[in-house]
Amino acid sequence: MYPYYEQDWSVLPPENNRRFNPAFNMATIRQAFTEAVERVRMPTPTRLRDLIRQIRAARTAAEERAVVNKECAYIRSTFREEDSVWRCRNIAKLLYIHMLGYPAHFGQLECLKLTASTRFTDKRIGYLGAMLLLDERQDVHLLITNCLKNDLNSSTQFVVGLALCTLGAIASPEMARDLASEVERLMKSPNTYIRKKATLCAFRVIRRVPELMEIFLPATRSLLSEKNHGILITGVTLITEMCENSSDTLMHFKKIVPNLVRILKSLILGGYSPEHDVSGVSDPFLQVKILRLLRILGHNDPDASEAMNDILAQVATNTETSKNVGNTILYETVLSIMDIRSEGGLRVLAVNILGRFLLNSDKNIRYVALNTLLRTVHADTSAVQRHRTTILECLKDPDVSIRRRAMELSFALINAQNIRTMTKELLLFLEKADAEFKAQCSSGMILAAERYSPNSRWHLDTQLSVLIAAGNYVRDDVVSSTIQLVSSSPVPEQTYITNRFWESLQVANHCEDKQPLLQVAVWAIGEYGDLFMYGANEDEFERPTESDLIAVYHKFLTSAQVSTTSKQYALVSLAKLSTRLQQCVEEIQALITSFGSHLNVDLQQRGVEFTQLFGSYKHLRPPLLEKMPAMQISRISSQNGESAGSFDDNSPDVIENGIEIGGSGAHPLIESNMNTMGDNTNILLDLLGSTDLTPGVSDLAMATDLSNAVHKKNTRNANNDATSNVAVSNNQDLLDLLDLDMTAPSTTSVMGVNLATDHGNVNNMMNLRGIDLNLGFGGIDTMPSSIPTNGNDLASMLGGLGAPNNTVLPMGADSLLGELNPTTTTNNVTVPPQGPKLTALDKNGLLVQLVPVKGSDCMKIFMTTTNSSDNTLEQYLLKAAVQKSFELQMLPPSGSMLPPGGVITQEMRVVATSNAVLRMRLRIQYTLDGQQLVEQTEVSGFPDQQPSTE
């Protein structure tokens, strides 16, 4: 009796063919005899190993091409002659040629012939060739579907495994839909080898066609109960992919957290298993996969996080750290702890693990630790601060990537308590840093000093130290910010820093190697030359004579090493010194006049124009060159130099008040108006004598206005600290110019200014501007009681329009103002339509519900917030975030205060840019009894949306 019995014996591996088969009839004998004769008659082709030797022996690329072309020509000839004897060997050589980068597409049909063969060796090479040479763009790709289906039903596990591997590698959406049921059937096979291959194939099919997920969902439930580690790891991988693609599936698998905890605990506390042991750790690959799945299941889920806190603590304390395998598991554990709702002590433990990584001799582990700390520093800053010394030591690491991450993390750790220590260390780093670090480091230090400086003198000294240490690598924003700081400082500080600038210019090579320092120094000396030369010298600086000062300027202006920009600064400074100094005016005039014939056009123009101020227009020189007023900061910098709109590296962009922060995919409506609204508003207000853009409006009220986002983007000298009295005064000037009466008893609030509702005066203003609002809709009496302003609508440009309360704007007026303010609605109240509601938050009497409505170009989401408690919620603000495959626009809310029983509505619009399932993360903050509260939640279950074709 033979040990193997198989009806179709030819598909078995060669080692299993050890017996006579009754099916071996005369036809089979005749075919074998014919093949033997053909094998003897035809020349034996080159073996694969011989071809490899020939190619490697080629000394030049031309010799290699000659060898490859010769072999390809021979392979083509055998394909034309239908040589079935050596087809397998020829395809193997062709695949090697393909791996070298040469064309091998002519072997696609031969691969299909091999896959249809009954021999296992032919099938193996045929399927390998199909995976390498075929893709869904080729018509040949469709011919393999039937062969795959036949092999999936084979009784030999190795043939089934080949078919599953090929399907997972080259499956098109059509092929996946045709064969998904076969794969699902094989996932229930009693053969562990086939189940493992089928699960991996299902993973690739779901990644290719996510809508087929439901077919495989029932078969995945039994995968976690297997003892075989191969099935366990593939099952966890499949469940992870499902949870990442569907929020509903994620909720479905929340119940498997105890099973995952049990498996992980058995791996940690179980005894030694030689089959799964890797460097003393039991199956680290399975542990990493389980930790990653736990991180997904526990994200923003307090109950699931509570269930996995203990096991994460056990993994963190029981894992061996002497080998890289243990460090890998610890790294995944840290990521899981930081991403779930873990306990505070567990987060401290995770940060301490990263601190130990920083002391590791392996630079890759140090880099991973710095990168992870940089992503988690805002979650637990105090725990990271304990490792500040170790992080600062990484600034001296020889590896450039580690130094960069350490520098970024150092800036994230700066606060008001350690600003002096951190600045000192970063200055030492800046002095010795490579050129590629100096620009970023100097800008970061300027922002940190601007935010946390203890006093103005320390701030000025720090700015000077940065200019000296960074040299010519300083960005332009550092120069402008330093000038702004000096101009807004008190007079004693201006005198002090000007003397410090003069001392720094006396150091050799500072003029050539530190051009930004030279520019700021000459500006300060020219602006405050009288204080520098004749003011109080409390710090006992050594002051130069006027002749020495002019000689230094002459040196700068005639030096070939000084840039044109620095010479422009110096010429303006020298002209100002002519009104600051008591003597040497003639020397200054002669030096400036010499530039009237300079080769550089800009310097020549400055020389000619300044020379006129010493001649017939000398009476205009003192008023024209008087001191500049204190400058205002014209940029808005985020904390620690990072965008305020990201949860982590891969997270969606935070949308605040309808504008994306830190993202690139702004809605076209906002993007189109973004660059024009602020400019137009400023030009009109400047023309009418008003420069205050935020009159008397609180930060929260302006936060819900689109104009605030416009000012942030254009950075138009927004002064958020202006008081309401100044705002009223500025707008009163505008109203006086337009002949408006502010004494009427009935007033309404627009842009924070109480405006009269005198219809006659309003009509006068409209007639003055050439606008007749009475035509077609019955007069100005129909204007709304409160018009939301965004800095671009007509009411905002004219300083506000008053109207009686409880009035409605008719269609004509709405169309007139609607073109300038597309987001304006009556009283800003959005009436949500009828439809299925998604409950985002129901906590402490605060109910937030979303009603999604699909449109032709976008999906509108109507948010309704209801306060059923007995308390009044103030300063209510909603922030939202979506994935990067969506674009989000938020319209202004209907209000910011929620009295008992009150309702706030807000509309959001979502545009899909690719195929993905919408998930929205909400951050709701409000003030209750003077205490600010923050709630976070995640909403799913939105209807599918087709990507925009625009």
Secondary structure as GFF3:
##gff-version 3
##sequence-region A 1 950
A	DSSP	three_ten_helix	9	11	.	.	.	ID=ss1
A	DSSP	three_ten_helix	14	16	.	.	.	ID=ss2
A	DSSP	alpha_helix	26	41	.	.	.	ID=ss3
A	DSSP	alpha_helix	48	57	.	.	.	ID=ss4
A	DSSP	alpha_helix	61	80	.	.	.	ID=ss5
A	DSSP	alpha_helix	87	99	.	.	.	ID=ss6
A	DSSP	three_ten_helix	105	107	.	.	.	ID=ss7
A	DSSP	alpha_helix	108	115	.	.	.	ID=ss8
A	DSSP	alpha_helix	120	133	.	.	.	ID=ss9
A	DSSP	three_ten_helix	139	143	.	.	.	ID=ss10
A	DSSP	alpha_helix	144	152	.	.	.	ID=ss11
A	DSSP	alpha_helix	157	170	.	.	.	ID=ss12
A	DSSP	alpha_helix	173	186	.	.	.	ID=ss13
A	DSSP	alpha_helix	192	208	.	.	.	ID=ss14
A	DSSP	three_ten_helix	210	212	.	.	.	ID=ss15
A	DSSP	alpha_helix	213	220	.	.	.	ID=ss16
A	DSSP	three_ten_helix	223	225	.	.	.	ID=ss17
A	DSSP	alpha_helix	229	245	.	.	.	ID=ss18
A	DSSP	alpha_helix	247	252	.	.	.	ID=ss19
A	DSSP	three_ten_helix	253	256	.	.	.	ID=ss20
A	DSSP	alpha_helix	257	269	.	.	.	ID=ss21
A	DSSP	beta_strand	277	278	.	.	.	ID=ss22
A	DSSP	beta_strand	281	282	.	.	.	ID=ss23
A	DSSP	alpha_helix	284	298	.	.	.	ID=ss24
A	DSSP	alpha_helix	302	318	.	.	.	ID=ss25
A	DSSP	alpha_helix	324	339	.	.	.	ID=ss26
A	DSSP	alpha_helix	344	358	.	.	.	ID=ss27
A	DSSP	alpha_helix	363	376	.	.	.	ID=ss28
A	DSSP	alpha_helix	381	385	.	.	.	ID=ss29
A	DSSP	alpha_helix	388	393	.	.	.	ID=ss30
A	DSSP	three_ten_helix	394	396	.	.	.	ID=ss31
A	DSSP	alpha_helix	400	413	.	.	.	ID=ss32
A	DSSP	alpha_helix	419	432	.	.	.	ID=ss33
A	DSSP	alpha_helix	435	452	.	.	.	ID=ss34
A	DSSP	alpha_helix	456	470	.	.	.	ID=ss35
A	DSSP	three_ten_helix	471	473	.	.	.	ID=ss36
A	DSSP	alpha_helix	476	487	.	.	.	ID=ss37
A	DSSP	alpha_helix	491	505	.	.	.	ID=ss38
A	DSSP	alpha_helix	510	513	.	.	.	ID=ss39
A	DSSP	alpha_helix	515	527	.	.	.	ID=ss40
A	DSSP	alpha_helix	529	534	.	.	.	ID=ss41
A	DSSP	alpha_helix	546	558	.	.	.	ID=ss42
A	DSSP	alpha_helix	564	580	.	.	.	ID=ss43
A	DSSP	alpha_helix	585	593	.	.	.	ID=ss44
A	DSSP	three_ten_helix	594	597	.	.	.	ID=ss45
A	DSSP	alpha_helix	601	612	.	.	.	ID=ss46
A	DSSP	three_ten_helix	618	620	.	.	.	ID=ss47
A	DSSP	alpha_helix	621	624	.	.	.	ID=ss48
A	DSSP	three_ten_helix	639	641	.	.	.	ID=ss49
A	DSSP	beta_strand	654	656	.	.	.	ID=ss50
A	DSSP	beta_strand	659	661	.	.	.	ID=ss51
A	DSSP	alpha_helix	668	687	.	.	.	ID=ss52
A	DSSP	alpha_helix	699	703	.	.	.	ID=ss53
A	DSSP	alpha_helix	706	714	.	.	.	ID=ss54
A	DSSP	alpha_helix	724	737	.	.	.	ID=ss55
A	DSSP	beta_strand	747	750	.	.	.	ID=ss56
A	DSSP	beta_strand	753	756	.	.	.	ID=ss57
A	DSSP	alpha_helix	759	768	.	.	.	ID=ss58
A	DSSP	three_ten_helix	780	782	.	.	.	ID=ss59
A	DSSP	alpha_helix	794	797	.	.	.	ID=ss60
A	DSSP	alpha_helix	811	818	.	.	.	ID=ss61
A	DSSP	three_ten_helix	826	828	.	.	.	ID=ss62
A	DSSP	beta_strand	838	843	.	.	.	ID=ss63
A	DSSP	beta_strand	846	854	.	.	.	ID=ss64
A	DSSP	beta_strand	859	867	.	.	.	ID=ss65
A	DSSP	beta_strand	874	882	.	.	.	ID=ss66
A	DSSP	beta_strand	886	890	.	.	.	ID=ss67
A	DSSP	beta_strand	903	912	.	.	.	ID=ss68
A	DSSP	beta_strand	920	928	.	.	.	ID=ss69
A	DSSP	beta_strand	931	939	.	.	.	ID=ss70
###
